[in-house]
Each structure stands twice: as C-alpha cells, then as structure tokens.
Amino acid sequence: MKGDVVLDARGQLCPMPIVNMARKIKEVQPGQVLEILADDEGAHSDVPAWCAKTGHEFLGEEGAEDHTRYFVRKVA
C-alpha cells in the first residue's frame, strides 16, 4: 500500500506522532490516504484509537525494517 501523503514521525515519542498526524490530516483531501512512518511502540494502539475517535478510516499497518507504516484514509 502507498499513501497519497506521507508523514515521517520516526524518532518521535508519544504523543508527538499522533499530534503531528492530527495536523497533517488537515492537508489531506477527503478520500486520500495518509501514510505515517513511526517507530514509537505506542503508535500500534494510538493510531487506530485516534481514527476511531475522529472518524477517519484506519486501513492497517505494515512492518518495515526499523519502523511501522500506518495507513489512514481521511473521511470528510
């Protein structure tokens, strides 16, 4: 999977990946996918929880060599 917009949050500790994701999603058009690169373990639960709270669609995650890629579709 590939996002339309990428946020590199590697090296950021909780809560910064979520704070920056909330800012970045405002730049994404409805229906587009935001791809978040993060290496903070808290993101595994924080990204889906944030999506559930805000109404955006969590599409899943993919493990990479030194980080995880999360995919969020922006809902209007």
mmCIF file of the N, C-alpha and C atoms, coordinates in Angstrom:
data_MODEL
# 
_entry.id   MODEL 
# 
loop_
_atom_site.group_PDB 
_atom_site.id 
_atom_site.type_symbol 
_atom_site.label_atom_id 
_atom_site.label_alt_id 
_atom_site.label_comp_id 
_atom_site.label_asym_id 
_atom_site.label_entity_id 
_atom_site.label_seq_id 
_atom_site.pdbx_PDB_ins_code 
_atom_site.Cartn_x 
_atom_site.Cartn_y 
_atom_site.Cartn_z 
_atom_site.occupancy 
_atom_site.B_iso_or_equiv 
_atom_site.pdbx_formal_charge 
_atom_site.auth_seq_id 
_atom_site.auth_comp_id 
_atom_site.auth_asym_id 
_atom_site.auth_atom_id 
_atom_site.pdbx_PDB_model_num 
ATOM 1   N N  . MET A 1 1  ? 0.845   -1.177 0.000  1.00 0.00 ? 1  MET A N  1 
ATOM 2   C CA . MET A 1 1  ? 0.000   0.000  0.000  1.00 0.00 ? 1  MET A CA 1 
ATOM 3   C C  . MET A 1 1  ? 0.888   1.237  0.000  1.00 0.00 ? 1  MET A C  1 
ATOM 4   N N  . LYS A 1 2  ? 0.392   2.298  -0.583 1.00 0.00 ? 2  LYS A N  1 
ATOM 5   C CA . LYS A 1 2  ? 1.139   3.554  -0.626 1.00 0.00 ? 2  LYS A CA 1 
ATOM 6   C C  . LYS A 1 2  ? 0.183   4.697  -0.331 1.00 0.00 ? 2  LYS A C  1 
ATOM 7   N N  . GLY A 1 3  ? 0.618   5.624  0.523  1.00 0.00 ? 3  GLY A N  1 
ATOM 8   C CA . GLY A 1 3  ? -0.208  6.770  0.859  1.00 0.00 ? 3  GLY A CA 1 
ATOM 9   C C  . GLY A 1 3  ? -0.087  7.883  -0.170 1.00 0.00 ? 3  GLY A C  1 
ATOM 10  N N  . ASP A 1 4  ? -1.105  8.723  -0.221 1.00 0.00 ? 4  ASP A N  1 
ATOM 11  C CA . ASP A 1 4  ? -1.071  9.908  -1.080 1.00 0.00 ? 4  ASP A CA 1 
ATOM 12  C C  . ASP A 1 4  ? -0.175  10.987 -0.468 1.00 0.00 ? 4  ASP A C  1 
ATOM 13  N N  . VAL A 1 5  ? -0.159  11.031 0.867  1.00 0.00 ? 5  VAL A N  1 
ATOM 14  C CA . VAL A 1 5  ? 0.650   11.986 1.623  1.00 0.00 ? 5  VAL A CA 1 
ATOM 15  C C  . VAL A 1 5  ? 1.385   11.187 2.690  1.00 0.00 ? 5  VAL A C  1 
ATOM 16  N N  . VAL A 1 6  ? 2.668   11.502 2.915  1.00 0.00 ? 6  VAL A N  1 
ATOM 17  C CA . VAL A 1 6  ? 3.474   10.760 3.886  1.00 0.00 ? 6  VAL A CA 1 
ATOM 18  C C  . VAL A 1 6  ? 3.908   11.687 5.015  1.00 0.00 ? 6  VAL A C  1 
ATOM 19  N N  . LEU A 1 7  ? 3.755   11.183 6.251  1.00 0.00 ? 7  LEU A N  1 
ATOM 20  C CA . LEU A 1 7  ? 4.243   11.871 7.444  1.00 0.00 ? 7  LEU A CA 1 
ATOM 21  C C  . LEU A 1 7  ? 5.340   11.000 8.049  1.00 0.00 ? 7  LEU A C  1 
ATOM 22  N N  . ASP A 1 8  ? 6.535   11.509 8.137  1.00 0.00 ? 8  ASP A N  1 
ATOM 23  C CA . ASP A 1 8  ? 7.648   10.777 8.744  1.00 0.00 ? 8  ASP A CA 1 
ATOM 24  C C  . ASP A 1 8  ? 7.742   11.165 10.213 1.00 0.00 ? 8  ASP A C  1 
ATOM 25  N N  . ALA A 1 9  ? 7.262   10.283 11.080 1.00 0.00 ? 9  ALA A N  1 
ATOM 26  C CA . ALA A 1 9  ? 7.275   10.538 12.519 1.00 0.00 ? 9  ALA A CA 1 
ATOM 27  C C  . ALA A 1 9  ? 8.300   9.657  13.221 1.00 0.00 ? 9  ALA A C  1 
ATOM 28  N N  . ARG A 1 10 ? 9.258   9.120  12.470 1.00 0.00 ? 10 ARG A N  1 
ATOM 29  C CA . ARG A 1 10 ? 10.296  8.294  13.086 1.00 0.00 ? 10 ARG A CA 1 
ATOM 30  C C  . ARG A 1 10 ? 11.143  9.147  14.021 1.00 0.00 ? 10 ARG A C  1 
ATOM 31  N N  . GLY A 1 11 ? 11.476  8.558  15.168 1.00 0.00 ? 11 GLY A N  1 
ATOM 32  C CA . GLY A 1 11 ? 12.276  9.263  16.163 1.00 0.00 ? 11 GLY A CA 1 
ATOM 33  C C  . GLY A 1 11 ? 11.450  10.107 17.121 1.00 0.00 ? 11 GLY A C  1 
ATOM 34  N N  . GLN A 1 12 ? 10.155  10.180 16.909 1.00 0.00 ? 12 GLN A N  1 
ATOM 35  C CA . GLN A 1 12 ? 9.278   10.954 17.789 1.00 0.00 ? 12 GLN A CA 1 
ATOM 36  C C  . GLN A 1 12 ? 8.659   10.031 18.833 1.00 0.00 ? 12 GLN A C  1 
ATOM 37  N N  . LEU A 1 13 ? 8.593   10.510 20.056 1.00 0.00 ? 13 LEU A N  1 
ATOM 38  C CA . LEU A 1 13 ? 7.994   9.745  21.136 1.00 0.00 ? 13 LEU A CA 1 
ATOM 39  C C  . LEU A 1 13 ? 6.567   10.210 21.387 1.00 0.00 ? 13 LEU A C  1 
ATOM 40  N N  . CYS A 1 14 ? 5.767   9.318  21.947 1.00 0.00 ? 14 CYS A N  1 
ATOM 41  C CA . CYS A 1 14 ? 4.378   9.605  22.285 1.00 0.00 ? 14 CYS A CA 1 
ATOM 42  C C  . CYS A 1 14 ? 4.322   10.877 23.137 1.00 0.00 ? 14 CYS A C  1 
ATOM 43  N N  . PRO A 1 15 ? 3.434   11.793 22.837 1.00 0.00 ? 15 PRO A N  1 
ATOM 44  C CA . PRO A 1 15 ? 2.305   11.744 21.913 1.00 0.00 ? 15 PRO A CA 1 
ATOM 45  C C  . PRO A 1 15 ? 2.575   12.401 20.562 1.00 0.00 ? 15 PRO A C  1 
ATOM 46  N N  . MET A 1 16 ? 3.810   12.728 20.249 1.00 0.00 ? 16 MET A N  1 
ATOM 47  C CA . MET A 1 16 ? 4.097   13.531 19.055 1.00 0.00 ? 16 MET A CA 1 
ATOM 48  C C  . MET A 1 16 ? 3.673   12.896 17.724 1.00 0.00 ? 16 MET A C  1 
ATOM 49  N N  . PRO A 1 17 ? 3.810   11.576 17.518 1.00 0.00 ? 17 PRO A N  1 
ATOM 50  C CA . PRO A 1 17 ? 3.319   11.046 16.241 1.00 0.00 ? 17 PRO A CA 1 
ATOM 51  C C  . PRO A 1 17 ? 1.823   11.324 16.023 1.00 0.00 ? 17 PRO A C  1 
ATOM 52  N N  . ILE A 1 18 ? 1.033   11.230 17.091 1.00 0.00 ? 18 ILE A N  1 
ATOM 53  C CA . ILE A 1 18 ? -0.413  11.481 16.976 1.00 0.00 ? 18 ILE A CA 1 
ATOM 54  C C  . ILE A 1 18 ? -0.679  12.976 16.815 1.00 0.00 ? 18 ILE A C  1 
ATOM 55  N N  . VAL A 1 19 ? 0.029   13.806 17.539 1.00 0.00 ? 19 VAL A N  1 
ATOM 56  C CA . VAL A 1 19 ? -0.137  15.262 17.416 1.00 0.00 ? 19 VAL A CA 1 
ATOM 57  C C  . VAL A 1 19 ? 0.180   15.696 15.983 1.00 0.00 ? 19 VAL A C  1 
ATOM 58  N N  . ASN A 1 20 ? 1.271   15.208 15.447 1.00 0.00 ? 20 ASN A N  1 
ATOM 59  C CA . ASN A 1 20 ? 1.655   15.591 14.080 1.00 0.00 ? 20 ASN A CA 1 
ATOM 60  C C  . ASN A 1 20 ? 0.737   14.967 13.028 1.00 0.00 ? 20 ASN A C  1 
ATOM 61  N N  . MET A 1 21 ? 0.222   13.772 13.307 1.00 0.00 ? 21 MET A N  1 
ATOM 62  C CA . MET A 1 21 ? -0.744  13.154 12.396 1.00 0.00 ? 21 MET A CA 1 
ATOM 63  C C  . MET A 1 21 ? -2.027  13.986 12.347 1.00 0.00 ? 21 MET A C  1 
ATOM 64  N N  . ALA A 1 22 ? -2.479  14.465 13.488 1.00 0.00 ? 22 ALA A N  1 
ATOM 65  C CA . ALA A 1 22 ? -3.686  15.294 13.538 1.00 0.00 ? 22 ALA A CA 1 
ATOM 66  C C  . ALA A 1 22 ? -3.495  16.593 12.747 1.00 0.00 ? 22 ALA A C  1 
ATOM 67  N N  . ARG A 1 23 ? -2.304  17.147 12.782 1.00 0.00 ? 23 ARG A N  1 
ATOM 68  C CA . ARG A 1 23 ? -2.013  18.360 11.997 1.00 0.00 ? 23 ARG A CA 1 
ATOM 69  C C  . ARG A 1 23 ? -1.956  18.034 10.502 1.00 0.00 ? 23 ARG A C  1 
ATOM 70  N N  . LYS A 1 24 ? -1.279  16.946 10.164 1.00 0.00 ? 24 LYS A N  1 
ATOM 71  C CA . LYS A 1 24 ? -1.051  16.596 8.763  1.00 0.00 ? 24 LYS A CA 1 
ATOM 72  C C  . LYS A 1 24 ? -2.341  16.182 8.049  1.00 0.00 ? 24 LYS A C  1 
ATOM 73  N N  . ILE A 1 25 ? -3.267  15.545 8.774  1.00 0.00 ? 25 ILE A N  1 
ATOM 74  C CA . ILE A 1 25 ? -4.500  15.073 8.143  1.00 0.00 ? 25 ILE A CA 1 
ATOM 75  C C  . ILE A 1 25 ? -5.315  16.253 7.597  1.00 0.00 ? 25 ILE A C  1 
ATOM 76  N N  . LYS A 1 26 ? -5.094  17.443 8.133  1.00 0.00 ? 26 LYS A N  1 
ATOM 77  C CA . LYS A 1 26 ? -5.800  18.637 7.654  1.00 0.00 ? 26 LYS A CA 1 
ATOM 78  C C  . LYS A 1 26 ? -5.360  19.021 6.243  1.00 0.00 ? 26 LYS A C  1 
ATOM 79  N N  . GLU A 1 27 ? -4.175  18.575 5.836  1.00 0.00 ? 27 GLU A N  1 
ATOM 80  C CA . GLU A 1 27 ? -3.656  18.868 4.499  1.00 0.00 ? 27 GLU A CA 1 
ATOM 81  C C  . GLU A 1 27 ? -4.103  17.836 3.465  1.00 0.00 ? 27 GLU A C  1 
ATOM 82  N N  . VAL A 1 28 ? -4.706  16.753 3.927  1.00 0.00 ? 28 VAL A N  1 
ATOM 83  C CA . VAL A 1 28 ? -5.104  15.644 3.063  1.00 0.00 ? 28 VAL A CA 1 
ATOM 84  C C  . VAL A 1 28 ? -6.545  15.858 2.608  1.00 0.00 ? 28 VAL A C  1 
ATOM 85  N N  . GLN A 1 29 ? -6.817  15.555 1.347  1.00 0.00 ? 29 GLN A N  1 
ATOM 86  C CA . GLN A 1 29 ? -8.169  15.682 0.808  1.00 0.00 ? 29 GLN A CA 1 
ATOM 87  C C  . GLN A 1 29 ? -9.002  14.461 1.226  1.00 0.00 ? 29 GLN A C  1 
ATOM 88  N N  . PRO A 1 30 ? -10.330 14.649 1.419  1.00 0.00 ? 30 PRO A N  1 
ATOM 89  C CA . PRO A 1 30 ? -11.184 13.504 1.751  1.00 0.00 ? 30 PRO A CA 1 
ATOM 90  C C  . PRO A 1 30 ? -11.012 12.384 0.717  1.00 0.00 ? 30 PRO A C  1 
ATOM 91  N N  . GLY A 1 31 ? -10.887 11.160 1.217  1.00 0.00 ? 31 GLY A N  1 
ATOM 92  C CA . GLY A 1 31 ? -10.690 10.001 0.352  1.00 0.00 ? 31 GLY A CA 1 
ATOM 93  C C  . GLY A 1 31 ? -9.231  9.642  0.136  1.00 0.00 ? 31 GLY A C  1 
ATOM 94  N N  . GLN A 1 32 ? -8.331  10.592 0.370  1.00 0.00 ? 32 GLN A N  1 
ATOM 95  C CA . GLN A 1 32 ? -6.903  10.305 0.218  1.00 0.00 ? 32 GLN A CA 1 
ATOM 96  C C  . GLN A 1 32 ? -6.389  9.569  1.450  1.00 0.00 ? 32 GLN A C  1 
ATOM 97  N N  . VAL A 1 33 ? -5.231  8.939  1.277  1.00 0.00 ? 33 VAL A N  1 
ATOM 98  C CA . VAL A 1 33 ? -4.631  8.142  2.344  1.00 0.00 ? 33 VAL A CA 1 
ATOM 99  C C  . VAL A 1 33 ? -3.377  8.835  2.866  1.00 0.00 ? 33 VAL A C  1 
ATOM 100 N N  . LEU A 1 34 ? -3.328  8.982  4.193  1.00 0.00 ? 34 LEU A N  1 
ATOM 101 C CA . LEU A 1 34 ? -2.144  9.487  4.877  1.00 0.00 ? 34 LEU A CA 1 
ATOM 102 C C  . LEU A 1 34 ? -1.333  8.284  5.339  1.00 0.00 ? 34 LEU A C  1 
ATOM 103 N N  . GLU A 1 35 ? -0.065  8.252  4.972  1.00 0.00 ? 35 GLU A N  1 
ATOM 104 C CA . GLU A 1 35 ? 0.850   7.195  5.391  1.00 0.00 ? 35 GLU A CA 1 
ATOM 105 C C  . GLU A 1 35 ? 1.748   7.768  6.473  1.00 0.00 ? 35 GLU A C  1 
ATOM 106 N N  . ILE A 1 36 ? 1.759   7.121  7.628  1.00 0.00 ? 36 ILE A N  1 
ATOM 107 C CA . ILE A 1 36 ? 2.558   7.588  8.757  1.00 0.00 ? 36 ILE A CA 1 
ATOM 108 C C  . ILE A 1 36 ? 3.687   6.590  8.995  1.00 0.00 ? 36 ILE A C  1 
ATOM 109 N N  . LEU A 1 37 ? 4.913   7.083  9.032  1.00 0.00 ? 37 LEU A N  1 
ATOM 110 C CA . LEU A 1 37 ? 6.077   6.253  9.357  1.00 0.00 ? 37 LEU A CA 1 
ATOM 111 C C  . LEU A 1 37 ? 6.424   6.534  10.810 1.00 0.00 ? 37 LEU A C  1 
ATOM 112 N N  . ALA A 1 38 ? 6.384   5.505  11.649 1.00 0.00 ? 38 ALA A N  1 
ATOM 113 C CA . ALA A 1 38 ? 6.652   5.712  13.071 1.00 0.00 ? 38 ALA A CA 1 
ATOM 114 C C  . ALA A 1 38 ? 7.404   4.522  13.649 1.00 0.00 ? 38 ALA A C  1 
ATOM 115 N N  . ASP A 1 39 ? 8.259   4.816  14.628 1.00 0.00 ? 39 ASP A N  1 
ATOM 116 C CA . ASP A 1 39 ? 8.973   3.748  15.317 1.00 0.00 ? 39 ASP A CA 1 
ATOM 117 C C  . ASP A 1 39 ? 8.659   3.717  16.813 1.00 0.00 ? 39 ASP A C  1 
ATOM 118 N N  . ASP A 1 40 ? 7.725   4.527  17.250 1.00 0.00 ? 40 ASP A N  1 
ATOM 119 C CA . ASP A 1 40 ? 7.276   4.530  18.645 1.00 0.00 ? 40 ASP A CA 1 
ATOM 120 C C  . ASP A 1 40 ? 6.287   3.384  18.840 1.00 0.00 ? 40 ASP A C  1 
ATOM 121 N N  . GLU A 1 41 ? 6.536   2.526  19.817 1.00 0.00 ? 41 GLU A N  1 
ATOM 122 C CA . GLU A 1 41 ? 5.674   1.359  20.051 1.00 0.00 ? 41 GLU A CA 1 
ATOM 123 C C  . GLU A 1 41 ? 4.229   1.758  20.363 1.00 0.00 ? 41 GLU A C  1 
ATOM 124 N N  . GLY A 1 42 ? 4.040   2.915  20.983 1.00 0.00 ? 42 GLY A N  1 
ATOM 125 C CA . GLY A 1 42 ? 2.699   3.354  21.328 1.00 0.00 ? 42 GLY A CA 1 
ATOM 126 C C  . GLY A 1 42 ? 1.807   3.599  20.130 1.00 0.00 ? 42 GLY A C  1 
ATOM 127 N N  . ALA A 1 43 ? 2.412   3.824  18.974 1.00 0.00 ? 43 ALA A N  1 
ATOM 128 C CA . ALA A 1 43 ? 1.627   4.094  17.770 1.00 0.00 ? 43 ALA A CA 1 
ATOM 129 C C  . ALA A 1 43 ? 0.778   2.898  17.369 1.00 0.00 ? 43 ALA A C  1 
ATOM 130 N N  . HIS A 1 44 ? 1.185   1.678  17.734 1.00 0.00 ? 44 HIS A N  1 
ATOM 131 C CA . HIS A 1 44 ? 0.416   0.482  17.374 1.00 0.00 ? 44 HIS A CA 1 
ATOM 132 C C  . HIS A 1 44 ? -1.017  0.567  17.890 1.00 0.00 ? 44 HIS A C  1 
ATOM 133 N N  . SER A 1 45 ? -1.191  1.117  19.066 1.00 0.00 ? 45 SER A N  1 
ATOM 134 C CA . SER A 1 45 ? -2.542  1.266  19.607 1.00 0.00 ? 45 SER A CA 1 
ATOM 135 C C  . SER A 1 45 ? -3.075  2.682  19.418 1.00 0.00 ? 45 SER A C  1 
ATOM 136 N N  . ASP A 1 46 ? -2.192  3.670  19.407 1.00 0.00 ? 46 ASP A N  1 
ATOM 137 C CA . ASP A 1 46 ? -2.634  5.065  19.329 1.00 0.00 ? 46 ASP A CA 1 
ATOM 138 C C  . ASP A 1 46 ? -3.234  5.436  17.974 1.00 0.00 ? 46 ASP A C  1 
ATOM 139 N N  . VAL A 1 47 ? -2.654  4.967  16.879 1.00 0.00 ? 47 VAL A N  1 
ATOM 140 C CA . VAL A 1 47 ? -3.159  5.345  15.559 1.00 0.00 ? 47 VAL A CA 1 
ATOM 141 C C  . VAL A 1 47 ? -4.575  4.805  15.338 1.00 0.00 ? 47 VAL A C  1 
ATOM 142 N N  . PRO A 1 48 ? -4.842  3.506  15.570 1.00 0.00 ? 48 PRO A N  1 
ATOM 143 C CA . PRO A 1 48 ? -6.221  3.035  15.405 1.00 0.00 ? 48 PRO A CA 1 
ATOM 144 C C  . PRO A 1 48 ? -7.201  3.708  16.366 1.00 0.00 ? 48 PRO A C  1 
ATOM 145 N N  . ALA A 1 49 ? -6.761  3.967  17.601 1.00 0.00 ? 49 ALA A N  1 
ATOM 146 C CA . ALA A 1 49 ? -7.640  4.624  18.578 1.00 0.00 ? 49 ALA A CA 1 
ATOM 147 C C  . ALA A 1 49 ? -7.973  6.040  18.130 1.00 0.00 ? 49 ALA A C  1 
ATOM 148 N N  . TRP A 1 50 ? -6.994  6.756  17.606 1.00 0.00 ? 50 TRP A N  1 
ATOM 149 C CA . TRP A 1 50 ? -7.231  8.116  17.115 1.00 0.00 ? 50 TRP A CA 1 
ATOM 150 C C  . TRP A 1 50 ? -8.225  8.088  15.960 1.00 0.00 ? 50 TRP A C  1 
ATOM 151 N N  . CYS A 1 51 ? -8.082  7.121  15.071 1.00 0.00 ? 51 CYS A N  1 
ATOM 152 C CA . CYS A 1 51 ? -9.003  7.001  13.942 1.00 0.00 ? 51 CYS A CA 1 
ATOM 153 C C  . CYS A 1 51 ? -10.422 6.738  14.427 1.00 0.00 ? 51 CYS A C  1 
ATOM 154 N N  . ALA A 1 52 ? -10.576 5.841  15.378 1.00 0.00 ? 52 ALA A N  1 
ATOM 155 C CA . ALA A 1 52 ? -11.901 5.533  15.918 1.00 0.00 ? 52 ALA A CA 1 
ATOM 156 C C  . ALA A 1 52 ? -12.531 6.773  16.563 1.00 0.00 ? 52 ALA A C  1 
ATOM 157 N N  . LYS A 1 53 ? -11.711 7.561  17.221 1.00 0.00 ? 53 LYS A N  1 
ATOM 158 C CA . LYS A 1 53 ? -12.211 8.760  17.906 1.00 0.00 ? 53 LYS A CA 1 
ATOM 159 C C  . LYS A 1 53 ? -12.571 9.872  16.929 1.00 0.00 ? 53 LYS A C  1 
ATOM 160 N N  . THR A 1 54 ? -11.822 10.008 15.843 1.00 0.00 ? 54 THR A N  1 
ATOM 161 C CA . THR A 1 54 ? -12.025 11.126 14.916 1.00 0.00 ? 54 THR A CA 1 
ATOM 162 C C  . THR A 1 54 ? -12.876 10.764 13.702 1.00 0.00 ? 54 THR A C  1 
ATOM 163 N N  . GLY A 1 55 ? -13.137 9.477  13.489 1.00 0.00 ? 55 GLY A N  1 
ATOM 164 C CA . GLY A 1 55 ? -13.966 9.059  12.366 1.00 0.00 ? 55 GLY A CA 1 
ATOM 165 C C  . GLY A 1 55 ? -13.216 8.793  11.077 1.00 0.00 ? 55 GLY A C  1 
ATOM 166 N N  . HIS A 1 56 ? -11.898 8.900  11.094 1.00 0.00 ? 56 HIS A N  1 
ATOM 167 C CA . HIS A 1 56 ? -11.113 8.561  9.911  1.00 0.00 ? 56 HIS A CA 1 
ATOM 168 C C  . HIS A 1 56 ? -10.953 7.048  9.853  1.00 0.00 ? 56 HIS A C  1 
ATOM 169 N N  . GLU A 1 57 ? -10.682 6.518  8.665  1.00 0.00 ? 57 GLU A N  1 
ATOM 170 C CA . GLU A 1 57 ? -10.634 5.072  8.468  1.00 0.00 ? 57 GLU A CA 1 
ATOM 171 C C  . GLU A 1 57 ? -9.208  4.543  8.602  1.00 0.00 ? 57 GLU A C  1 
ATOM 172 N N  . PHE A 1 58 ? -8.998  3.668  9.576  1.00 0.00 ? 58 PHE A N  1 
ATOM 173 C CA . PHE A 1 58 ? -7.697  3.017  9.744  1.00 0.00 ? 58 PHE A CA 1 
ATOM 174 C C  . PHE A 1 58 ? -7.646  1.849  8.773  1.00 0.00 ? 58 PHE A C  1 
ATOM 175 N N  . LEU A 1 59 ? -6.712  1.897  7.835  1.00 0.00 ? 59 LEU A N  1 
ATOM 176 C CA . LEU A 1 59 ? -6.615  0.881  6.796  1.00 0.00 ? 59 LEU A CA 1 
ATOM 177 C C  . LEU A 1 59 ? -5.652  -0.245 7.146  1.00 0.00 ? 59 LEU A C  1 
ATOM 178 N N  . GLY A 1 60 ? -4.814  -0.027 8.156  1.00 0.00 ? 60 GLY A N  1 
ATOM 179 C CA . GLY A 1 60 ? -3.892  -1.071 8.574  1.00 0.00 ? 60 GLY A CA 1 
ATOM 180 C C  . GLY A 1 60 ? -2.473  -0.565 8.727  1.00 0.00 ? 60 GLY A C  1 
ATOM 181 N N  . GLU A 1 61 ? -1.593  -1.504 8.987  1.00 0.00 ? 61 GLU A N  1 
ATOM 182 C CA . GLU A 1 61 ? -0.181  -1.179 9.191  1.00 0.00 ? 61 GLU A CA 1 
ATOM 183 C C  . GLU A 1 61 ? 0.678   -2.242 8.530  1.00 0.00 ? 61 GLU A C  1 
ATOM 184 N N  . GLU A 1 62 ? 1.894   -1.845 8.183  1.00 0.00 ? 62 GLU A N  1 
ATOM 185 C CA . GLU A 1 62 ? 2.870   -2.752 7.586  1.00 0.00 ? 62 GLU A CA 1 
ATOM 186 C C  . GLU A 1 62 ? 4.198   -2.547 8.292  1.00 0.00 ? 62 GLU A C  1 
ATOM 187 N N  . GLY A 1 63 ? 4.804   -3.623 8.701  1.00 0.00 ? 63 GLY A N  1 
ATOM 188 C CA . GLY A 1 63 ? 6.114   -3.541 9.325  1.00 0.00 ? 63 GLY A CA 1 
ATOM 189 C C  . GLY A 1 63 ? 7.183   -3.278 8.289  1.00 0.00 ? 63 GLY A C  1 
ATOM 190 N N  . ALA A 1 64 ? 8.115   -2.426 8.617  1.00 0.00 ? 64 ALA A N  1 
ATOM 191 C CA . ALA A 1 64 ? 9.276   -2.153 7.777  1.00 0.00 ? 64 ALA A CA 1 
ATOM 192 C C  . ALA A 1 64 ? 10.515  -2.503 8.603  1.00 0.00 ? 64 ALA A C  1 
ATOM 193 N N  . GLU A 1 65 ? 11.669  -2.277 8.045  1.00 0.00 ? 65 GLU A N  1 
ATOM 194 C CA . GLU A 1 65 ? 12.909  -2.693 8.702  1.00 0.00 ? 65 GLU A CA 1 
ATOM 195 C C  . GLU A 1 65 ? 13.080  -2.112 10.108 1.00 0.00 ? 65 GLU A C  1 
ATOM 196 N N  . ASP A 1 66 ? 12.914  -0.801 10.241 1.00 0.00 ? 66 ASP A N  1 
ATOM 197 C CA . ASP A 1 66 ? 13.150  -0.161 11.540 1.00 0.00 ? 66 ASP A CA 1 
ATOM 198 C C  . ASP A 1 66 ? 11.984  0.699  11.998 1.00 0.00 ? 66 ASP A C  1 
ATOM 199 N N  . HIS A 1 67 ? 10.824  0.535  11.352 1.00 0.00 ? 67 HIS A N  1 
ATOM 200 C CA . HIS A 1 67 ? 9.647   1.320  11.714 1.00 0.00 ? 67 HIS A CA 1 
ATOM 201 C C  . HIS A 1 67 ? 8.395   0.605  11.213 1.00 0.00 ? 67 HIS A C  1 
ATOM 202 N N  . THR A 1 68 ? 7.255   1.199  11.490 1.00 0.00 ? 68 THR A N  1 
ATOM 203 C CA . THR A 1 68 ? 5.984   0.669  11.000 1.00 0.00 ? 68 THR A CA 1 
ATOM 204 C C  . THR A 1 68 ? 5.318   1.740  10.159 1.00 0.00 ? 68 THR A C  1 
ATOM 205 N N  . ARG A 1 69 ? 4.651   1.299  9.085  1.00 0.00 ? 69 ARG A N  1 
ATOM 206 C CA . ARG A 1 69 ? 3.912   2.202  8.209  1.00 0.00 ? 69 ARG A CA 1 
ATOM 207 C C  . ARG A 1 69 ? 2.424   2.026  8.525  1.00 0.00 ? 69 ARG A C  1 
ATOM 208 N N  . TYR A 1 70 ? 1.747   3.129  8.850  1.00 0.00 ? 70 TYR A N  1 
ATOM 209 C CA . TYR A 1 70 ? 0.319   3.129  9.162  1.00 0.00 ? 70 TYR A CA 1 
ATOM 210 C C  . TYR A 1 70 ? -0.407  3.866  8.037  1.00 0.00 ? 70 TYR A C  1 
ATOM 211 N N  . PHE A 1 71 ? -1.616  3.414  7.739  1.00 0.00 ? 71 PHE A N  1 
ATOM 212 C CA . PHE A 1 71 ? -2.385  3.992  6.648  1.00 0.00 ? 71 PHE A CA 1 
ATOM 213 C C  . PHE A 1 71 ? -3.759  4.435  7.149  1.00 0.00 ? 71 PHE A C  1 
ATOM 214 N N  . VAL A 1 72 ? -4.062  5.720  6.922  1.00 0.00 ? 72 VAL A N  1 
ATOM 215 C CA . VAL A 1 72 ? -5.311  6.310  7.388  1.00 0.00 ? 72 VAL A CA 1 
ATOM 216 C C  . VAL A 1 72 ? -5.977  7.022  6.223  1.00 0.00 ? 72 VAL A C  1 
ATOM 217 N N  . ARG A 1 73 ? -7.234  6.642  5.934  1.00 0.00 ? 73 ARG A N  1 
ATOM 218 C CA . ARG A 1 73 ? -7.988  7.327  4.882  1.00 0.00 ? 73 ARG A CA 1 
ATOM 219 C C  . ARG A 1 73 ? -8.797  8.458  5.532  1.00 0.00 ? 73 ARG A C  1 
ATOM 220 N N  . LYS A 1 74 ? -8.648  9.653  4.970  1.00 0.00 ? 74 LYS A N  1 
ATOM 221 C CA . LYS A 1 74 ? -9.377  10.798 5.510  1.00 0.00 ? 74 LYS A CA 1 
ATOM 222 C C  . LYS A 1 74 ? -10.836 10.721 5.090  1.00 0.00 ? 74 LYS A C  1 
ATOM 223 N N  . VAL A 1 75 ? -11.706 10.848 6.067  1.00 0.00 ? 75 VAL A N  1 
ATOM 224 C CA . VAL A 1 75 ? -13.142 10.894 5.828  1.00 0.00 ? 75 VAL A CA 1 
ATOM 225 C C  . VAL A 1 75 ? -13.554 12.352 5.970  1.00 0.00 ? 75 VAL A C  1 
ATOM 226 N N  . ALA A 1 76 ? -14.438 12.795 5.092  1.00 0.00 ? 76 ALA A N  1 
ATOM 227 C CA . ALA A 1 76 ? -14.884 14.197 5.097  1.00 0.00 ? 76 ALA A CA 1 
ATOM 228 C C  . ALA A 1 76 ? -15.142 14.654 6.474  1.00 0.00 ? 76 ALA A C  1 
# 
